[in-house]
Amino acid sequence: MVRMPSARPTAQVTARVAARSRREARIRRDRLMARLVFILQCGLGAALAWWVASSLPGHDQPFFAPVTAIITLGMSYGQRVRRAVEVMVGVAVGVLVGDVFVHVFGTGVIQVLVVVLIAMGVASLVGAGILITIQAGVQAAIVTTLVAAPGQAFTRWVDAVVGGVVALTISVLAPATGLHRPRQRAAATVQEVADILRDTAAALRASDVDLGVRTLDRARRSERLLDDLRSIAAEGVAVVRLSPFRRRHLPGVQEISSLLDPLDRAIRNLRVLVRRASVSIRRGETVPPAYVALIDDLATSCDDIARQLHERREPVAARPGLEALGERSTVLDRRSSLSGEVIRAQVRSMIVDLLALTGLEIDEARALVPVSPNPTGAPSTAEGTGDPTRDGAAGDGVGTERPES
């Protein structure tokens, strides 16, 4: 009798493929929506630069005006306006050098070589950064290979300046990066911390070595989210300081910037916690269920903080839950292993960090987490139990000390 293949594996593969397709479609849609304002801004900037260059100087084909506008706006997206100035200056220098050289010596292979060297050399001599130097060389090469019409010498340099000025004006008056983005990114970072904590608790309950390793890798990658948040927060501060229409938002942007330090400490402590959890699973060490429950409840507090940040509110509503968690974290379980006590210590440190995220000063946050008695046989601190070179072990008071951040 011939055994027919089961339909169940096929159905499972189909379901996984469908789920992956939906996930990819969602990622692509979210990417487009995140860049939509930037794309619209570039289109508007290019059209406006062309119109200004063709109307005011009266140039028939102001090619470099929209090109410079798009390049400048592109480099200012997600960066400070200073970068936009660098790009504009680099383009203008390159176009000017190229125009002068072509006007005197014409075009050709040797001319392209020489003009690129001169443009990049001039940019370097005036103290330009790498962006200006590269843009100078690129634009000089373009100018050298595109011969201007008779009587149009040096008009391309004017077009480049017009495009840069238009782009800078748009960057200052209507920046592509909305001022709500730092808060949204902060919320996403805290939510990632919550998800990592939840996976850590699941790995401990199931003694799942593979899940523990994957969660540790995820925790180590979380530093990138913090780096992105730093960049976006810095740009937000630059925007409100430079744009006369956005200065009323300065306190809100500075508030997000104040979250960076406690969030950085929380992520460092998180990595140490997850690393020790992974070690305990691999070695079969005892981590009491009450300690695992602390991790789960800490994840719930992170959910609350992330939701309030996303709603553009200071996450003060999360304080009572964190205070209660701090009280529970003082309770020892004598059956716990060294790894269990390190995990409890890192939970206590993260409670302090998250309390600081709610707007408390660090000393106020520490005061809300009671002193924990010294467990027999355990070290007085967790310092040095993680890998400081990779996981940034922050240390914590496990014994009679208060938790440190």
C-alpha positions, -999 to 999 in steps of 0.1 A, spaced: 0 0 0 14 34 -10 14 59 18 2 93 6 21 123 19 3 142 47 -13 175 38 -4 189 72 33 198 64 22 214 32 -4 234 50 21 245 76 46 256 49 19 275 31 9 292 63 45 302 71 50 316 35 18 336 38 27 350 71 62 359 59 46 376 28 23 396 50 52 406 73 73 417 43 44 437 29 39 454 62 76 462 65 76 477 30 45 497 36 59 510 69 92 520 51 72 539 25 51 557 51 82 566 72 98 582 41 67 597 25 72 632 40 109 631 29 99 620 -6 73 648 -9 98 673 5 124 663 -22 98 666 -50 87 700 -37 123 712 -32 133 701 -67 103 718 -84 107 750 -63 145 752 -70 139 748 -107 112 776 -106 134 800 -86 164 794 -108 145 798 -140 125 828 -128 150 850 -109 183 845 -127 163 837 -158 182 805 -167 166 783 -194 178 749 -182 188 752 -144 197 716 -142 219 719 -111 192 737 -90 169 707 -85 199 683 -84 215 703 -56 182 706 -37 176 669 -37 211 660 -27 210 686 1 176 675 14 187 639 12 217 644 34 197 666 59 172 638 64 179 622 98 209 645 103 217 680 115 213 710 92 250 714 94 253 684 71 230 701 46 252 731 46 283 709 39 266 693 10 254 726 -5 289 741 -2 305 710 -17 282 711 -47 287 748 -52 325 745 -50 326 716 -74 303 734 -99 323 766 -97 357 749 -102 343 729 -131 327 759 -147 359 779 -145 381 751 -158 358 742 -187 355 779 -196 393 782 -199 404 747 -211 374 730 -225 365 693 -219 382 660 -223 397 630 -204 426 651 -190 403 679 -181 381 656 -161 411 642 -142 425 676 -134 392 693 -125 382 666 -100 416 668 -84 415 706 -82 379 707 -69 386 681 -41 419 698 -33 403 732 -30 376 718 -8 402 702 14 423 733 16 393 754 29 388 729 57 360 709 42 348 676 57 346 644 37 311 652 25 320 685 10 351 671 -6 332 642 -22 304 664 -34 329 689 -49 346 661 -69 312 647 -81 298 680 -92 330 691 -109 330 659 -129 294 664 -140 301 700 -150 332 690 -170 313 664 -190 282 685 -196 293 714 -217 273 746 -210 255 763 -239 272 794 -253 269 824 -230 259 802 -201 293 800 -183 290 801 -145 252 799 -146 254 764 -133 272 775 -101 244 800 -95 219 772 -100 237 751 -75 236 779 -49 199 785 -56 191 748 -51 211 746 -19 194 777 -5 160 764 -13 168 731 3 181 747 35 151 769 37 128 739 35 149 720 60 146 749 86 110 759 80 95 724 73 119 697 84 112 662 71 118 647 105 87 653 125 92 663 161 71 634 172 97 609 158 120 610 189 91 601 212 80 573 189 115 559 186 118 561 224 86 542 228 97 516 203 130 512 222 113 506 255 89 482 238 119 462 225 132 460 261 98 447 272 98 420 245 133 409 253 124 406 290 94 385 281 114 362 259 140 359 287 113 348 312 99 323 286 134 308 281 139 304 318 105 287 323 110 263 295 148 258 300 151 266 263 188 271 255 182 282 219 157 308 229 181 321 256 209 324 230 186 342 205 173 365 231 209 374 241 217 382 205 186 404 203 196 422 236 230 430 222 215 444 190 192 467 210 221 491 213 214 501 177 179 513 186 195 536 213 220 549 187 191 558 164 173 575 192 203 596 200 206 607 164 170 616 161 168 634 194 199 655 185 182 664 152 150 673 170 169 697 192 187 712 162 153 717 143 136 735 171 166 758 177 169 767 140 133 769 130 114 800 142 82 781 139 92 751 161 109 767 191 78 762 213 85 725 210 120 727 226 109 716 261 93 685 247 123 676 226 147 682 255 125 659 276 131 631 252 168 638 253 168 634 291 156 598 287 187 588 269 209 582 300 185 561 320 175 542 289 212 535 281 217 522 317 185 501 314 197 484 282 232 477 297 216 461 327 192 442 304 221 427 285 237 415 317 204 400 329 198 381 296 234 369 295 231 355 330 198 339 322 213 322 292 242 309 314 218 296 340 198 277 314 228 262 299 242 251 333 208 240 346 211 264 376 181 272 398 163 304 391 132 306 415 98 311 398 94 343 418 124 358 401 111 348 367 78 365 376 98 397 384 111 397 348 76 392 334 62 420 356 91 443 346 82 437 310 46 448 318 59 480 333 80 486 301 48 481 281 31 508 302 60 532 297 61 526 260 24 532 256 25 564 275 55 577 255 37 568 223 7 588 235 30 618 241 26 617 279 52 615 306 51 579 319 43 587 355 15 562 356 41 534 355 56 545 389 33 526 412 38 493 395 76 498 395 75 507 432 56 476 440 81 456 419 109 471 439 93 459 471 89 424 458 125 423 445 138 425 481 124 390 489 151 363 488 147 327 479 174 306 496 172 279 470 184 304 443 217 299 425 243 326 419 228 332 385 194 337 401 207 363 425 225 381 396 192 381 377 174 395 407 201 422 411 198 433 375 160 434 378 165 458 407 189 479 387 164 481 358 136 491 382 158 521 392 165 529 355 128 527 345 118 549 375 143 575 362 126 572 328 93 583 344 110 616 353 125 610 387 160 620 396 183 590 400 186 594 438 148 596 441 145 564 420 170 546 442 152 556 473 120 539 461 137 505 458 142 492 494 174 477 507 177 439 501 192 416 528 225 399 519 218 363 507 240 336 523 267 325 500 260 351 474 283 381 466 274 415 479 273 429 443 267 415 409 295 436 395 318 415 373 293 387 368 286 398 332 309 403 303 318 440 306 334 441 273 303 430 255 274 435 277 283 466 297 279 451 331 266 479 352 267 463 386 240 463 412 237 461 449 225 426 457 234 425 494 227 453 518 234 480 492 208 498 472 205 490 435 228 511 414 223 522 378 
